Amino acid sequence: MSSSVTEEQETARRAAAARLLEAHASGRPCEPVRDLVGDVESAYAVQSLLTERWLAEGRRPVGRKIGLTSRAVQRQLGVDSPDFGVLFADMAVPDGEEIPAGAVLQPRAEAEVALVLERDLTHERHTVADVIRATAFALPAIEVVGSRVRDWDITLADTVADNASAGVYVLGTRPVALGDVDLRLAGMVVERRGEQVSTGVGAACLGHPLHAAVWLADTLARLGSPLRAGDTVLTGALGPVVPVAPGDVLEARIDGLGDVRAAFAPEETEERA
């Protein structure tokens, strides 16, 4: 990314970060930030400002999430590549444990394949074989995305600045070696109390979840923040996102990986998590 930033651009980026941080802290969605950051480079700079603030507050990064892996969503936002955000330890919710109401603004859920790494990925250009060798195991996951931007009125710049609309995530608990599952053909279904609400397949994620992981590894290495051993990577949605409401219980099943559950508290609590 370019290092030549004007004072006006820096001021705008900090204003966008402040707007998103206020929405995050207050639980009240804000106006879009694309009036302040109209390009992807500036949006990632805003995301970095948010990350710096959260690191200073003691939050622990544990990996990355990949967004916009659906070609249909890419067309909707007028882009031709995914985006990424940072995962923090306090975003992880145990399988089946209640997610407090208000913990995620305007929540939507999607089923994904999670990869947990055992080796660093530091090359500027990786192969699928590199990612396979670096992966300890895969897990089924539900990512609960959320937007600090009112009514999900987002462009690419808005979602990138907003940490790729990250909320919380739930991982399954039975690790599976990559050699024991065909992720491209793995079917996925999400049920809400027995009713199917989303279906998909691994190939819906950039053709293969490992392709998404290669894209992320290459991108982060070029930016000087490579994926490291121990990182969790949420590779992207396998099917349509599911709007959620208080009291919902979602179960996602991915062939070869097993199932994982996300439960949402039935009513707003007095204090936000």
CORBEL-V672274 format. One record per backbone hydrogen bond with DSSP energy under -1.0 kcal/mol. CO is the residue of the C=O (numbers start at 1). NH is the residue of the N-H. Records with the same first field share a line. If there is no record, write none. Layout:
CO->NH ; NH
//
This chain:
3->5
6->10
7->11
8->12
9->13
10->14
11->15
12->16
13->17
14->18
15->19
16->20
17->21
18->22
19->23
20->24
21->25
22->26
23->27
30->150
33->36 ; 37
39->43
40->44
41->45
42->46
43->47
44->48
45->49
46->50
47->51
48->52
49->53
50->54
51->55
52->56
53->57
54->59
55->58
60->89
62->232
63->87
64->234
65->85
67->83
69->206
70->74
71->75
72->76
73->77
74->79
83->67
85->65
87->62 ; 63
88->91
89->92
91->169
94->97
99->265
100->103
105->147
107->244
108->145
109->242
110->143
111->238
112->141
113->235
114->139
115->233
116->136 ; 137
117->230
127->131
128->132
129->133
130->134
134->118 ; 119
137->116
138->176
139->114
140->172
141->112
142->170
143->110
144->168
145->108
148->30
149->152
150->153
152->154
155->159
156->160
157->161
158->162
159->164
162->165
163->166
165->146
168->144
169->93
170->142
176->138
177->180
178->181
184->203
186->202
187->255
188->200
189->253
190->197 ; 198
191->251
192->195
195->192
198->190
200->188
201->204
202->205
203->207
204->206
205->208
208->211 ; 212
209->213
210->214
211->215
212->216
213->217
214->218
215->219
216->220
217->221
218->222
219->223
220->225
221->224
227->121
228->231
231->117
232->64
233->115
234->66
238->201
242->109
245->248
248->264
249->193
250->262
251->191
252->260
253->189
254->257 ; 258
258->254
260->252
261->96
262->250
263->99
//
